[in-house]
Amino acid sequence: MEGIKGLFSSIATTQGMVAVVIAVVLCTIILFFGKKFGKPMSTKAVVAIGIGAALYAALSFIEIPIGPNTGLRLAIIVITIFGAFFGPTAGFLVGFIGHALHDAFFYGNVWWSWVFMSAMLGFFGGFVRMDRKFDPLNGICSKFNMASMYIWSAVGMFVGSLMAYFRDVYLYGEPAEKLFIQITLANISNLVVIFVVGIPAIALIAKSRSKNKELVKEEE
């Protein structure tokens, strides 16, 4: 109950309402363009968002401390995978909702700046799904797609870091030096988890799906 109370009280703040508005606007824009280019939000994706957000929130409790209020979380893989499988809106919402839930239940309130760090990873990482030739759930993942995932993930980290830094320093009055150290450590840990584990895992899933399809064809 305390976690739920902390979530709603955080949303009720000015920062919380601004964060929610930004999230709604971003998701509306990408959904509009998704429909325009033949990538509408499916029922499967909506269900996946709920599952992914819950997984990210739960797994975020497992972390290895690497600095002040900063830790290495394997849970970040969840954002990468769900973004790649279901697109930028799903990736954004998995990171946004999942991080907010974790903060509310773990700290009693939500630190919106860092919520956007996770959300931006999913948002930009999910842009690889806009490529019609990329479909890991059906065994389609080329080397070009792999390179795209690395690039989009790096862009997501950069944008999320800028948002967190400027919000914390200029809105919350946090020390700039402290934020620089925290964000640098967070990005290093995220790079290791996403680049070494997350993206290769997506490629392996696609490869296994491709083999399964070939076996089905042979049996037919």
QUIDA-V48426 format. One record per pair of residues at least 24 apart in sequence whose ideal C-beta (glycine too) atoms are under 10 Angstrom apart, sorted by the first residue. I is the first residue (numbers start at 1). J is the second residue. Records with the same first field share a line. If there is no record, write none. Layout:
I = J, J
//
This chain:
2 = 104, 105, 108
3 = 57, 101, 102, 103, 104, 105, 106, 107, 108
4 = 101, 104, 105
5 = 104, 108, 109
6 = 100, 101, 103, 104, 105, 106, 107, 108, 109, 110
7 = 97, 100, 101, 103, 104, 105, 108, 109, 110
8 = 104, 110
9 = 104, 108, 109, 110
10 = 100, 103, 104, 107, 108, 109, 110, 111, 112, 115
11 = 100, 104, 110, 112
13 = 109, 110, 112
14 = 171
15 = 110, 111, 112, 113, 167, 171, 172
16 = 100, 109, 110, 112, 115
17 = 112
18 = 112, 167, 171
19 = 96, 100, 110, 112, 113, 115, 116, 119, 167
20 = 96, 100, 112
22 = 96, 112, 116, 119, 163
23 = 92, 93, 96, 97, 100, 112, 115, 116, 119, 123
26 = 88, 89, 92, 93, 96, 116, 119, 120, 123
27 = 88, 89, 90, 92, 93, 96, 119, 123
28 = 89
29 = 88, 89
30 = 87, 88, 89, 90, 91, 92, 123, 126, 127, 130
31 = 87, 88, 89
33 = 88, 130
34 = 87, 88, 89, 129, 130
37 = 130, 132
38 = 130, 132
39 = 86, 87, 88, 89, 129, 130, 131, 132
40 = 87
41 = 86, 87, 89, 90
42 = 86, 87, 90
44 = 85, 86, 90, 137
45 = 82, 85, 86, 87, 89, 90, 93, 129
46 = 86, 89, 90, 93
47 = 86
48 = 81, 82, 85, 86, 87, 90, 93, 94
49 = 82, 86, 89, 90, 91, 92, 93, 94, 96, 97, 98, 122
50 = 93, 94, 97
51 = 78, 82, 94
52 = 78, 79, 81, 82, 83, 85, 86, 90, 91, 93, 94, 95, 97, 98, 122
53 = 78, 79, 82, 90, 93, 94, 95, 96, 97, 98, 99, 100, 101, 102
54 = 78, 94, 97, 98, 101
55 = 79, 81, 82, 94, 98
56 = 82, 94, 95, 96, 97, 98, 99, 101, 102, 118, 122
57 = 94, 97, 98, 99, 100, 101, 102, 103, 104, 105, 106
58 = 98, 101, 102, 105
59 = 98, 102
60 = 98, 99, 101, 102, 103, 105, 106, 118
61 = 102, 105, 106
63 = 102, 106, 189
64 = 189
65 = 185
66 = 182, 185, 186, 188, 189
67 = 178, 181, 182, 183, 184, 185, 186, 188, 189
68 = 178, 181, 182, 185
69 = 107, 111, 114, 178, 182, 185, 186
70 = 114, 181, 182, 183, 184, 185, 186, 187, 188, 189
71 = 185, 186, 189
72 = 185, 186, 188, 189, 190, 192, 193
73 = 102, 118, 186, 189, 190, 193
74 = 189, 193, 197, 198
75 = 99, 102, 118, 193
76 = 117, 118, 121, 122, 153, 186, 189, 190, 191, 192, 193, 194, 197, 198
77 = 193, 194, 197, 198, 199, 201, 202
78 = 118, 122, 198
79 = 118, 119, 120, 121, 122, 123, 125, 126, 153, 156, 190, 193, 194, 198
80 = 121, 122, 125, 126, 149, 152, 153, 156, 190, 193, 194, 195, 197, 198, 199, 201, 202
81 = 122, 125, 136, 194, 198, 199, 201, 202, 205
82 = 122, 125, 126
83 = 121, 122, 123, 124, 125, 126, 127, 128, 129, 149, 152, 153, 156, 198, 202
84 = 122, 125, 126, 127, 128, 129, 134, 136, 137, 141, 145, 148, 149, 152, 153, 198, 199, 201, 202, 203, 205, 206
85 = 126, 129, 135, 136, 137, 202, 205, 206
86 = 122, 126, 129, 137
87 = 122, 123, 125, 126, 127, 128, 129, 130
88 = 122, 123, 124, 125, 126, 127, 128, 129, 130, 152, 156
89 = 122, 123, 126, 129
90 = 122, 123, 126, 129
91 = 118, 119, 120, 121, 122, 123, 124, 125, 126, 127, 128, 129, 152, 156
92 = 116, 118, 119, 120, 121, 122, 123, 124, 125, 126, 156
93 = 119, 122, 123, 126
94 = 118, 119, 121, 122, 123, 126
95 = 119, 120, 121, 122, 123, 125, 126, 156, 160
96 = 120, 122, 123
98 = 122
111 = 164, 167, 168, 172
112 = 163, 164, 167, 168, 171, 172
113 = 160, 163, 164, 165, 166, 167, 168, 169, 171, 172, 174, 179, 183
114 = 160, 163, 164, 167, 168, 182, 183, 186
115 = 160, 163, 164
116 = 159, 160, 161, 162, 163, 164, 167
117 = 156, 157, 159, 160, 161, 162, 163, 164, 165, 183, 186, 187, 190
118 = 156, 160, 164, 186, 190
119 = 156, 159, 160, 163
120 = 155, 156, 157, 158, 159, 160, 161, 162, 163, 164
121 = 152, 153, 154, 155, 156, 157, 159, 160, 190, 194, 198
122 = 153, 156, 160
123 = 152, 155, 156, 159, 160
124 = 151, 152, 153, 154, 155, 156, 157, 158, 159, 160
125 = 149, 150, 151, 152, 153, 154, 155, 156, 157, 194, 198, 199, 202
126 = 152, 156
127 = 151, 152, 153, 155, 156
128 = 152, 153, 199, 202
134 = 202, 206
135 = 206, 209
136 = 201, 202, 203, 204, 205, 206, 207, 208, 209, 210
137 = 202, 205, 206, 209
138 = 206, 209, 210, 212, 213
139 = 205, 206, 207, 208, 209, 210, 211, 212, 213, 214
140 = 206, 209, 210, 213
141 = 199, 202, 203, 204, 205, 206, 207, 209, 210
142 = 203, 206
143 = 203
145 = 199, 202, 203, 206
146 = 199, 200, 202, 203, 206
147 = 199
148 = 199
149 = 194, 195, 198, 199, 200, 202, 203
150 = 191, 194, 195, 199
153 = 190, 191, 194, 195, 198, 199
154 = 187, 191, 194, 195
156 = 190, 194
157 = 183, 186, 187, 190, 191, 194
158 = 187
160 = 186, 187, 190
161 = 186, 187, 190
//
